[in-house]
Amino acid sequence: MRLINDYTPPSPDDLECFKSELGFTGNQMAELAGIASNSQWRKYTGGESPRAMSPHILFYMAAQLSLNSDDLNKIIKKMKEIGADIS
């Protein structure tokens, strides 16, 4: 089952606007995206050749901002049932 069939990533400007709308720092955006640090976040928003954001990372961010804690906990429970070790 494929949830997303056609995907065009947000532009670096889109991501910068999103960050501003949230009022987040680069470190907070990195945490929201599940990536290592602000320097990793900047790879999506700047430089000569910015990295395209994968649909997985954008989905992860959107889920955290859209789903309530019960729904997020159901997902984490399912991840554990599949075999993940999550603390």
MIDOSE-1310 file (N, C-alpha, C; in nm, 2 decimals, decimal comma, always signed):
residues 87
mrli	+0,08/-0,12/+0,00/+0,00/+0,00/+0,00/+0,09/+0,12/+0,00; +0,08/+0,20/-0,10/+0,16/+0,32/-0,11/+0,07/+0,44/-0,08; +0,10/+0,52/+0,02/+0,02/+0,63/+0,07/+0,04/+0,75/-0,02; +0,16/+0,77/-0,07/+0,19/+0,89/-0,15/+0,25/+0,84/-0,28
ndyt	+0,19/+0,87/-0,39/+0,24/+0,82/-0,52/+0,32/+0,93/-0,60; +0,29/+1,05/-0,58/+0,36/+1,16/-0,65/+0,39/+1,26/-0,55; +0,52/+1,30/-0,55/+0,57/+1,39/-0,44/+0,67/+1,49/-0,50; +0,64/+1,62/-0,48/+0,74/+1,73/-0,51/+0,77/+1,79/-0,37
ppsp	+0,90/+1,79/-0,33/+0,93/+1,84/-0,20/+0,91/+1,99/-0,19; +0,89/+2,04/-0,07/+0,89/+2,18/-0,05/+1,02/+2,25/-0,08; +1,02/+2,37/-0,13/+1,14/+2,44/-0,17/+1,21/+2,48/-0,04; +1,34/+2,52/-0,05/+1,41/+2,57/+0,07/+1,33/+2,70/+0,12
ddle	+1,28/+2,78/+0,03/+1,20/+2,90/+0,08/+1,08/+2,85/+0,15; +1,01/+2,75/+0,10/+0,89/+2,70/+0,17/+0,93/+2,66/+0,32; +1,04/+2,58/+0,33/+1,08/+2,53/+0,46/+1,12/+2,65/+0,55; +1,19/+2,75/+0,50/+1,22/+2,87/+0,58/+1,10/+2,94/+0,63
cfks	+1,00/+2,95/+0,54/+0,87/+3,02/+0,58/+0,80/+2,93/+0,69; +0,80/+2,80/+0,67/+0,74/+2,71/+0,77/+0,80/+2,73/+0,90; +0,94/+2,73/+0,90/+1,01/+2,75/+1,03/+0,97/+2,88/+1,09; +0,96/+2,99/+1,01/+0,92/+3,12/+1,07/+0,78/+3,12/+1,12
elgf	+0,69/+3,05/+1,05/+0,55/+3,05/+1,10/+0,54/+2,98/+1,23; +0,62/+2,87/+1,25/+0,62/+2,80/+1,38/+0,70/+2,88/+1,48; +0,78/+2,97/+1,44/+0,87/+3,04/+1,54/+0,97/+2,95/+1,60; +1,02/+2,85/+1,53/+1,11/+2,76/+1,58/+1,26/+2,80/+1,54
tgnq	+1,35/+2,75/+1,62/+1,49/+2,76/+1,59/+1,53/+2,65/+1,49; +1,65/+2,66/+1,44/+1,70/+2,55/+1,35/+1,70/+2,42/+1,43; +1,75/+2,42/+1,56/+1,75/+2,30/+1,64/+1,61/+2,24/+1,66; +1,51/+2,33/+1,69/+1,38/+2,28/+1,71/+1,32/+2,22/+1,58
mael	+1,36/+2,27/+1,46/+1,32/+2,21/+1,34/+1,38/+2,08/+1,31; +1,51/+2,07/+1,35/+1,58/+1,94/+1,34/+1,51/+1,84/+1,43; +1,48/+1,87/+1,55/+1,41/+1,78/+1,64/+1,27/+1,74/+1,58; +1,20/+1,84/+1,53/+1,07/+1,81/+1,47/+1,08/+1,71/+1,35
agia	+1,19/+1,73/+1,27/+1,21/+1,64/+1,15/+1,28/+1,51/+1,19; +1,32/+1,50/+1,31/+1,39/+1,37/+1,35/+1,53/+1,36/+1,29; +1,60/+1,47/+1,27/+1,73/+1,47/+1,22/+1,83/+1,52/+1,33; +1,96/+1,50/+1,30/+2,06/+1,52/+1,41/+2,07/+1,66/+1,47
snsq	+2,07/+1,76/+1,38/+2,10/+1,90/+1,44/+2,06/+2,01/+1,34; +2,08/+2,13/+1,39/+2,06/+2,25/+1,31/+2,14/+2,24/+1,18; +2,26/+2,19/+1,19/+2,34/+2,19/+1,06/+2,28/+2,09/+0,96; +2,22/+1,99/+1,01/+2,15/+1,90/+0,91/+2,02/+1,97/+0,86
wrky	+1,95/+2,04/+0,94/+1,83/+2,11/+0,89/+1,87/+2,21/+0,78; +1,98/+2,28/+0,80/+2,03/+2,38/+0,71/+2,06/+2,32/+0,57; +2,09/+2,19/+0,56/+2,11/+2,13/+0,44/+1,98/+2,13/+0,35; +1,87/+2,14/+0,41/+1,74/+2,15/+0,34/+1,70/+2,29/+0,30
tgge	+1,76/+2,39/+0,36/+1,72/+2,53/+0,34/+1,82/+2,62/+0,29; +1,94/+2,58/+0,26/+2,04/+2,67/+0,21/+2,16/+2,60/+0,14; +2,25/+2,68/+0,11/+2,37/+2,64/+0,04/+2,35/+2,64/-0,11; +2,45/+2,60/-0,18/+2,45/+2,61/-0,32/+2,36/+2,51/-0,39
spra	+2,34/+2,39/-0,32/+2,26/+2,29/-0,37/+2,18/+2,22/-0,26; +2,07/+2,28/-0,21/+2,00/+2,23/-0,10/+1,95/+2,09/-0,12; +1,95/+2,01/-0,02/+1,90/+1,88/-0,02/+1,74/+1,88/-0,03; +1,69/+1,79/-0,11/+1,54/+1,78/-0,12/+1,49/+1,70/+0,00
msph	+1,38/+1,75/+0,06/+1,33/+1,68/+0,18/+1,25/+1,56/+0,13; +1,28/+1,44/+0,19/+1,21/+1,32/+0,15/+1,07/+1,32/+0,20; +0,98/+1,25/+0,14/+0,84/+1,25/+0,19/+0,83/+1,19/+0,33; +0,93/+1,10/+0,36/+0,92/+1,04/+0,50/+0,95/+1,14/+0,61
ilfy	+1,04/+1,23/+0,58/+1,07/+1,33/+0,69/+0,96/+1,43/+0,69; +0,91/+1,47/+0,58/+0,80/+1,57/+0,58/+0,67/+1,51/+0,65; +0,65/+1,38/+0,62/+0,53/+1,31/+0,68/+0,55/+1,31/+0,83; +0,67/+1,27/+0,88/+0,70/+1,27/+1,02/+0,67/+1,40/+1,09
maaq	+0,72/+1,51/+1,02/+0,69/+1,64/+1,08/+0,54/+1,68/+1,08; +0,48/+1,65/+0,97/+0,33/+1,68/+0,96/+0,25/+1,60/+1,06; +0,29/+1,47/+1,08/+0,22/+1,39/+1,18/+0,23/+1,44/+1,32; +0,35/+1,48/+1,36/+0,37/+1,54/+1,49/+0,29/+1,67/+1,51
lsln	+0,27/+1,74/+1,41/+0,20/+1,87/+1,42/+0,05/+1,85/+1,40; +0,00/+1,74/+1,35/-0,14/+1,72/+1,32/-0,21/+1,62/+1,41; -0,14/+1,52/+1,45/-0,21/+1,41/+1,53/-0,20/+1,44/+1,68; -0,30/+1,40/+1,75/-0,30/+1,42/+1,89/-0,22/+1,31/+1,96
sddl	-0,19/+1,32/+2,09/-0,10/+1,23/+2,15/-0,15/+1,09/+2,15; -0,28/+1,06/+2,16/-0,33/+0,93/+2,15/-0,30/+0,86/+2,02; -0,32/+0,94/+1,91/-0,28/+0,88/+1,78/-0,13/+0,86/+1,76; -0,05/+0,95/+1,81/+0,09/+0,93/+1,80/+0,14/+0,81/+1,88
nkii	+0,07/+0,79/+2,00/+0,11/+0,68/+2,08/+0,07/+0,54/+2,02; -0,04/+0,54/+1,94/-0,09/+0,43/+1,87/+0,02/+0,39/+1,76; +0,07/+0,49/+1,70/+0,18/+0,47/+1,60/+0,30/+0,41/+1,66; +0,34/+0,47/+1,77/+0,46/+0,42/+1,84/+0,44/+0,28/+1,89
kkmk	+0,32/+0,25/+1,94/+0,29/+0,11/+1,98/+0,30/+0,02/+1,86; +0,25/+0,06/+1,75/+0,26/-0,03/+1,63/+0,41/-0,05/+1,59; +0,49/+0,06/+1,59/+0,63/+0,05/+1,56/+0,70/-0,05/+1,65; +0,66/-0,05/+1,78/+0,72/-0,15/+1,87/+0,67/-0,29/+1,84
eiga	+0,54/-0,31/+1,80/+0,49/-0,44/+1,77/+0,57/-0,49/+1,65; +0,61/-0,41/+1,56/+0,68/-0,45/+1,44/+0,83/-0,49/+1,47; +0,87/-0,44/+1,59/+1,01/-0,48/+1,63/+1,10/-0,37/+1,67; +1,06/-0,24/+1,66/+1,14/-0,13/+1,70/+1,16/-0,13/+1,85
dis	+1,28/-0,08/+1,89/+1,30/-0,05/+2,03/+1,30/+0,10/+2,05; +1,20/+0,15/+2,11/+1,17/+0,30/+2,12/+1,16/+0,33/+2,27; +1,23/+0,44/+2,31/+1,22/+0,48/+2,45/+1,17/+0,62/+2,45
